[in-house]
């Protein structure tokens, strides 16, 4: 199926030449710097690329928190929001308020980029329609999958209908992986969808950061096999599957002690079930890369990711990955060669895969080496240019080479 109408090279040059001035992009985000997750860090990388490489002007419309979760990039117009009960780190935007609308009118964007299908994004979409501004929507999270974790599965059909309307009324959709792009192309048209994947920072994630001193400082022996959980500690990341998998692996006589990298409201819940685990909390930059590379295998049971940054970063660090067999993971992992895929929710399958890697050192190392090689192909410079090409497309700016990249 042909999905992307774009082809390299020259998008940045084409944009500058066609407009005769800097491109203006209004980016709407649900929690741009309130939560440190893969989606927000990808958006921050995008803004840095637009500012530094394209010389664009970018205005970000997002809820803000009293304290940033991380140092963000760009000019943010804070919109009114409320903290979500029980999840205070997340903010719920109250829509495109009068002040934000006036700010948007003054900014006069060429493109409106929507990164979340929330009320703010939906109202920004309607504003764009009214004013003839093209809309690019990027998909970062499978929000419909969250409902099952909070016993709201009955709402899923209504949420899916809402999401269909949201994406159908965008001019272009940036999907994170080929399988998701193909699904969206079938629903909304191939010419309307292209792929915006994710990159990996080789300075932060590489096998060479493995540190035996780090391992011993946290009580791990050289021959210990360390299973890693890496990500936000929230139930929708599959913490229940992770805890049960480790418990059953231990019950089978393999005395593994997990390493937990990340923070979140479910930390206490997980600590009660895994008293032997080492909790590292939030880490960043080289400290994060050292912790990830010093583990031996990643267990990632989450089904909510649209891309799976955690899988990619663990692969780049030389780890063998055991992941839920969902579209995001299958797009990154070649079964048996660069990782192992288990049916989502099937604890027995996770246990079997983990025990295989714990007991077969040669296979574990071979998969980790192949994973690192595959991850090296995911370069931020390339994937960020894909977004600029989407902007060219909706602005009807011809590129140096016209049509025809197959997905």
Residue pairs with C-beta under 8 A, 6 or more apart in sequence:
1 182
1 185
1 190
1 406
1 407
2 190
2 404
2 405
2 406
2 407
3 178
3 181
3 182
3 185
3 190
3 193
3 194
3 195
3 406
3 407
4 181
4 193
4 194
4 195
4 386
4 389
4 405
4 406
4 407
5 191
5 194
5 393
5 403
5 404
5 405
6 194
6 386
6 389
6 390
6 392
6 393
6 399
6 405
7 399
7 401
7 402
7 403
7 404
7 405
8 385
8 389
8 401
9 399
9 400
9 401
10 399
10 400
10 401
11 385
11 388
11 389
11 391
11 392
11 399
12 53
12 54
12 385
12 388
13 400
14 392
14 397
14 398
14 399
14 400
15 23
15 54
15 56
15 388
15 391
15 392
15 395
15 397
16 22
16 23
16 54
16 55
18 395
18 397
19 110
19 397
22 54
22 55
22 56
22 57
23 50
23 54
23 55
23 56
23 57
23 110
23 111
23 391
24 56
24 57
24 58
24 59
24 107
24 108
24 109
24 110
24 111
25 50
25 56
25 57
25 58
25 59
25 109
25 110
25 111
25 112
25 113
25 391
26 58
26 59
26 61
26 104
26 107
26 109
26 111
26 112
26 113
26 124
27 43
27 46
27 47
27 58
27 59
27 60
27 61
27 74
27 113
27 115
28 60
28 61
28 62
28 112
28 113
28 114
28 115
28 116
28 120
28 121
28 124
29 40
29 43
29 60
29 61
29 62
29 115
29 116
30 62
30 63
30 91
30 93
30 115
30 116
30 118
30 120
30 121
31 40
31 62
31 63
31 90
31 91
31 116
32 40
32 43
32 44
32 60
32 62
32 63
32 64
32 72
32 76
33 40
33 44
33 62
33 64
33 65
33 68
33 69
33 70
33 71
33 72
33 76
34 40
34 62
34 63
34 64
34 65
34 68
34 69
34 89
34 90
34 91
35 69
35 89
35 90
35 232
36 69
36 70
36 232
36 282
37 231
37 232
38 140
38 198
38 305
38 307
38 309
38 310
39 115
39 140
39 141
40 69
40 70
41 70
41 309
42 140
42 198
42 309
43 115
44 70
44 72
44 73
44 74
45 199
45 380
45 384
46 384
46 387
47 58
47 60
47 73
47 74
48 73
48 74
49 380
49 384
49 387
49 388
50 56
50 58
50 388
51 58
51 73
51 74
53 384
54 388
57 107
58 74
58 75
59 74
59 75
59 77
59 103
59 104
59 107
59 109
60 74
60 75
60 76
60 77
61 76
61 77
61 79
61 96
61 100
61 103
61 104
61 120
61 124
62 76
62 77
62 78
62 79
62 93
62 120
63 78
63 79
63 80
63 81
63 91
63 92
63 93
64 76
64 78
64 81
64 91
65 83
65 89
65 91
69 89
70 284
77 100
77 103
77 104
79 93
79 94
79 95
79 96
79 97
79 100
79 120
80 93
80 94
80 95
80 97
80 100
81 91
81 92
81 93
81 94
82 91
82 92
82 94
83 89
83 90
83 91
83 92
84 90
84 91
84 92
86 265
87 234
87 265
89 264
89 265
92 118
93 118
93 119
93 120
94 119
94 120
95 119
95 120
95 123
96 104
96 120
96 123
96 124
96 127
101 127
104 124
104 127
109 133
110 133
110 134
110 391
110 395
111 133
111 134
111 135
111 136
111 391
111 394
111 395
112 124
112 125
112 127
112 128
112 133
112 134
112 135
112 136
113 135
113 136
113 137
113 138
113 387
114 121
114 124
114 125
114 135
114 136
114 137
114 138
114 170
115 121
115 137
115 138
115 140
116 140
117 137
117 143
117 162
117 163
117 166
117 167
121 137
121 166
122 166
125 135
125 137
125 166
125 169
125 170
127 133
128 134
128 135
129 135
129 169
134 171
134 172
134 394
134 395
135 169
135 170
135 171
135 172
135 394
136 170
136 171
136 172
136 173
136 174
136 387
136 390
136 391
136 394
137 166
137 167
137 170
137 172
137 173
137 174
138 173
138 174
138 176
138 196
138 387
139 167
139 173
139 174
139 175
139 176
139 180
139 184
139 306
140 176
140 306
140 307
141 304
141 305
141 306
142 303
142 304
142 305
142 306
143 159
143 163
144 156
144 159
144 160
144 163
145 236
145 303
145 304
146 236
146 304
147 153
147 155
147 156
147 159
148 156
149 235
149 236
150 235
150 236
164 187
167 173
167 184
167 187
167 188
168 187
168 188
170 192
171 192
171 394
172 192
172 193
172 194
172 390
172 393
172 394
173 184
173 188
173 192
173 193
173 194
174 193
174 194
174 195
174 196
174 386
174 387
174 390
175 181
175 184
175 193
175 194
175 195
175 196
175 306
176 195
176 196
176 197
176 198
176 306
176 307
176 328
177 195
177 197
177 306
177 307
177 327
177 328
177 331
177 332
178 195
178 331
178 407
179 327
179 330
179 331
180 306
180 327
180 328
180 331
181 193
181 194
181 195
181 407
182 407
183 327
184 192
184 193
185 192
185 193
185 407
194 386
194 389
194 390
194 393
195 386
195 407
196 383
196 386
196 387
196 390
197 307
197 378
197 383
197 386
198 307
198 309
198 312
198 378
198 380
198 383
199 378
199 379
199 380
199 381
199 382
199 383
199 384
200 312
200 313
200 316
200 375
200 376
200 378
200 380
201 380
202 316
202 376
203 286
203 289
204 285
204 286
204 288
204 289
204 313
205 289
205 292
205 293
205 313
205 314
205 316
205 317
205 375
206 289
206 293
206 316
206 317
206 318
206 372
207 293
207 317
207 318
207 368
207 369
207 372
208 293
209 286
209 289
209 290
209 292
209 293
209 294
209 317
210 290
210 293
210 294
210 317
210 318
211 290
211 293
211 294
212 222
212 294
214 290
214 291
214 294
215 221
215 222
215 224
215 226
215 294
216 222
218 259
218 278
219 257
219 278
220 226
220 257
224 256
224 257
224 296
225 254
225 256
225 296
225 297
225 357
225 358
225 364
226 256
226 257
226 258
226 259
226 294
226 295
226 296
226 297
227 246
227 249
227 256
227 258
227 259
227 295
227 296
227 297
227 298
227 299
227 354
228 258
228 259
228 260
228 261
228 292
228 295
228 296
228 297
228 298
228 299
228 314
228 319
229 239
229 242
229 258
229 259
229 260
229 261
229 262
229 298
229 299
229 300
230 261
230 262
230 292
230 298
230 300
230 310
230 313
230 314
231 237
231 261
231 262
231 300
231 302
231 310
232 262
232 263
232 264
233 239
233 260
233 262
233 263
233 264
233 265
233 266
233 267
233 270
234 264
234 265
234 266
235 266
235 269
236 302
236 304
237 301
237 302
237 304
238 300
238 301
238 302
238 303
238 324
239 266
239 269
239 270
241 301
241 345
241 347
241 350
242 258
242 270
242 299
242 301
243 270
243 273
243 274
244 347
245 299
245 301
245 347
245 350
245 351
245 354
246 256
246 258
246 274
246 277
246 299
246 354
247 273
248 347
248 348
248 351
249 256
249 351
249 354
249 355
249 358
250 256
252 351
252 355
254 355
254 358
254 359
256 354
256 358
257 276
257 277
257 278
258 274
258 276
258 277
258 278
259 277
259 278
259 280
259 291
259 294
259 295
260 270
260 274
260 277
260 278
260 279
260 280
261 280
261 281
261 283
261 288
261 291
261 292
262 280
262 281
262 282
263 281
263 282
267 279
270 277
271 277
271 279
280 291
283 291
289 317
292 313
292 314
292 317
292 319
293 317
293 318
293 319
295 314
295 319
296 319
296 320
296 357
296 364
297 319
297 320
297 321
297 322
297 354
297 357
297 358
297 364
298 310
298 311
298 314
298 319
298 320
298 321
298 322
298 323
299 322
299 350
299 354
300 308
300 310
300 311
300 314
300 321
300 322
300 323
300 324
300 329
301 323
301 324
301 342
301 344
301 345
301 350
302 308
302 310
302 324
303 324
303 326
303 344
303 345
305 326
305 328
305 329
306 328
307 328
308 323
308 328
308 329
308 331
308 332
311 321
311 323
311 328
311 329
311 332
311 333
311 339
312 332
312 375
312 378
313 375
314 321
314 371
315 321
315 332
315 333
315 338
315 339
315 371
315 372
315 374
315 375
316 371
316 372
316 375
316 376
316 378
317 372
318 368
318 369
318 371
318 372
319 368
319 371
320 339
320 340
320 357
320 363
320 364
320 365
320 367
320 368
320 371
321 333
321 338
321 339
321 340
321 367
321 371
322 339
322 340
322 341
322 342
322 350
322 353
322 354
322 357
323 329
323 333
323 339
323 340
323 341
323 342
324 341
324 342
324 343
324 344
324 345
325 341
325 342
325 343
325 344
326 344
329 339
329 341
330 341
332 338
332 339
332 374
333 339
333 340
333 341
333 371
334 370
334 374
335 341
336 367
337 367
337 370
338 367
338 370
338 371
338 374
339 367
339 371
340 353
340 356
340 357
340 367
342 349
342 350
342 353
343 349
356 363
357 363
357 364
357 367
358 364
389 399
392 398
392 399
